């Protein structure tokens, strides 16, 4: 009789032990799936970025973007040689699902670029379709972190 009880307890312990290992493996796999490397989680992206963007009918567009941790921005731009005053807009921005690109909200997409790739210590202005600008002037669409 005692041997039967010990046998049953051994089987029960073995069963519960195997299930515990299965649960640990499951939770470890879930953690690995949700942890991804991207600009949003791995870069110090908050701060002020500035530079001179190309302009078709002026010497350039002095641009400054401030990104804050609460997903708000402040952008100012000044058309060099055309207007002494800078235009300023504030709003919120959204990250794309990959966490490497932001879209500035509350701006008219047709009048001003709204999408930027977030890189280490700089923002790269993207075209209207969210693609990296290529060609001879591609390096001019970069705002460096101050």
Residue, then its C-alpha position, 0 to 999 in steps of 0.5 A: x500500500x505504501x509503495x502505491x502511495x509513493x508511486x502515485x505521489x512520484x507520478x504527480x510530482x513528475x507531472x507538475x514538474x514537467x508542466x512548470x518547465x513548459x510554462x517557463x519556456x512559453x513565457x520566455x518565448x513570448x518575451x523574446x517575441x515582444x523584445x525588438x531592436x529599433x530606434x524607438x527603444x534603443x536610441x536616445x532620440x529625444x532632443x533637438x535636430x537642426x540643419x538646412x534643407x534644400x529649397x527650389x527657390x531660395x538658399x535653403x530652409x533652416x529647419x529645427x525639430x524638437x522631439x520630446x518623450x511624450x511624443x510631442x514635437x516643435x518644428x520651426x523653419x525659415x526660408x533663407x533669403x526670403x523671410x526673416x521670420x521663422x514659422x513654428x508648429x507644434x503637435x504630436x508624432x506617431x511611430x511606425x510599427x517598426x519603431x524606426x520612423x516618425x510622422x509629424x501630425x498636424x502638418x499639411x503633408x503637401x506643404x511640408x514633409x512630415x515623415x522622418x527616419x530616426x537614426x543615431x544622432x540624426x533624422x532623415x527626411x523622407x519623401x511623401x511615400x515614406x521612402x529615403x530620398x536618393x540621388x545627388x542631394x540625398x545627404x542634404x535631407x539630414x537634420x543632425x542632433x544638437 
